């Protein structure tokens, strides 16, 4: 039996649609003792895993102080306060693990350009 049959999950409305290569800002609730705060984690989404079911998650990678930090977020987690897409990336792969070996300018991802409007016909 699959987990999606056992647990009914509803998609989180606060999460925009995004793909690998997009720069996203994830606002995640963190509990410290009896206090709760929201912490933003901004970086490049390097993979989406396990589709749309309850086991779905995504990995976000950022560089801080020259060190790469990756964090895995469950897509259906109630701890995700919001997710906003900062930049749409133009990539040809679904998993961007090759970014782990790159630094600086080499690790940049080209921005996806919106489609051009059709020319006016007179």
C-alpha positions as CSV (number, residue, x, y, z in Angstrom):
1,X,0.0,0.0,0.0
2,X,1.3,3.5,-0.8
3,X,1.5,6.3,1.7
4,X,-0.7,8.5,-0.5
5,X,-3.5,6.0,0.0
6,X,-3.1,6.1,3.8
7,X,-2.7,9.8,4.4
8,X,-4.8,12.4,2.6
9,X,-2.7,15.6,2.1
10,X,-4.0,18.8,0.7
11,X,-1.5,21.0,-1.2
12,X,-0.3,24.0,0.7
13,X,-1.9,27.1,-0.9
14,X,1.0,29.3,0.3
15,X,3.4,27.5,-2.0
16,X,3.7,28.8,-5.6
17,X,4.5,26.4,-8.4
18,X,8.2,26.2,-9.0
19,X,10.8,24.0,-10.6
20,X,14.5,23.1,-10.4
21,X,16.7,26.0,-11.1
22,X,14.3,28.6,-9.6
23,X,15.6,30.8,-6.8
24,X,13.1,30.5,-4.0
25,X,12.6,32.1,-0.6
26,X,11.2,29.6,1.9
27,X,9.7,31.1,5.1
28,X,9.9,28.2,7.6
29,X,8.5,28.2,11.2
30,X,11.2,27.3,13.8
31,X,10.3,26.4,17.3
32,X,12.8,27.3,20.0
33,X,11.6,26.2,23.4
34,X,8.2,27.7,23.9
35,X,8.8,30.5,21.3
36,X,8.1,30.3,17.6
37,X,9.7,32.4,14.8
38,X,9.8,32.5,11.1
39,X,13.2,32.1,9.3
40,X,13.7,32.7,5.6
41,X,16.0,30.4,3.6
42,X,16.7,31.7,0.1
43,X,18.6,29.7,-2.5
44,X,18.4,27.7,-5.7
45,X,16.0,24.7,-5.8
46,X,18.3,21.9,-7.0
47,X,15.7,19.1,-7.0
48,X,12.1,18.1,-6.5
49,X,11.5,14.6,-5.3
50,X,8.6,12.1,-5.0
51,X,6.1,14.0,-7.1
52,X,2.9,15.4,-5.5
53,X,2.2,12.9,-2.7
54,X,2.7,13.2,1.0
55,X,6.4,12.2,0.7
56,X,7.1,15.0,-1.8
57,X,10.1,17.3,-0.9
58,X,12.5,19.7,-2.4
59,X,16.1,20.7,-1.8
60,X,17.3,24.3,-1.7
61,X,21.0,25.2,-1.9
62,X,22.6,28.4,-0.9
63,X,26.2,29.6,-0.5
64,X,27.1,31.3,2.8
65,X,30.6,32.4,3.5
66,X,32.0,30.3,0.7
67,X,30.3,27.1,2.1
68,X,27.4,25.4,0.3
69,X,24.4,24.8,2.6
70,X,21.5,22.5,1.4
71,X,18.2,22.1,3.2
72,X,15.5,19.6,2.4
73,X,11.9,20.8,2.9
74,X,8.8,18.6,2.9
75,X,6.3,20.1,0.4
76,X,3.2,19.4,2.5
77,X,4.7,20.5,5.8
78,X,2.5,22.8,7.9
79,X,5.8,24.4,9.2
80,X,6.3,26.1,5.8
81,X,4.7,29.5,6.2
82,X,5.2,30.6,2.6
83,X,7.3,30.1,-0.5
84,X,7.9,32.7,-3.1
85,X,9.8,32.4,-6.3
86,X,12.4,35.2,-6.5
87,X,13.8,34.2,-10.0
88,X,12.8,31.7,-12.6
89,X,15.8,29.7,-13.8
90,X,16.4,28.3,-17.3
91,X,17.9,24.8,-16.9
92,X,17.8,21.7,-19.0
93,X,18.0,19.2,-16.1
94,X,15.7,18.1,-13.4
95,X,18.4,17.5,-10.8
96,X,21.1,20.1,-10.5
97,X,23.7,18.2,-8.5
98,X,26.4,19.6,-10.7
99,X,26.1,22.9,-8.9
100,X,27.8,21.3,-5.8
101,X,31.1,21.4,-7.7
102,X,30.9,24.9,-8.9
103,X,31.7,28.3,-7.3
104,X,31.1,31.9,-7.9
105,X,30.2,33.0,-11.5
106,X,30.3,29.4,-12.7
107,X,27.4,28.5,-10.4
108,X,25.1,31.1,-11.9
109,X,21.9,30.0,-13.6
110,X,20.5,31.9,-16.6
111,X,17.2,33.6,-16.0
112,X,14.1,32.4,-17.9
113,X,12.7,35.1,-20.1
114,X,9.0,35.5,-20.6
115,X,7.6,34.7,-24.1
116,X,7.4,37.6,-26.5
117,X,4.0,39.0,-27.4
118,X,2.8,38.2,-30.9
119,X,3.3,40.9,-33.5
120,X,0.3,43.0,-34.3
121,X,-1.3,42.3,-37.6
122,X,-2.8,45.3,-39.5
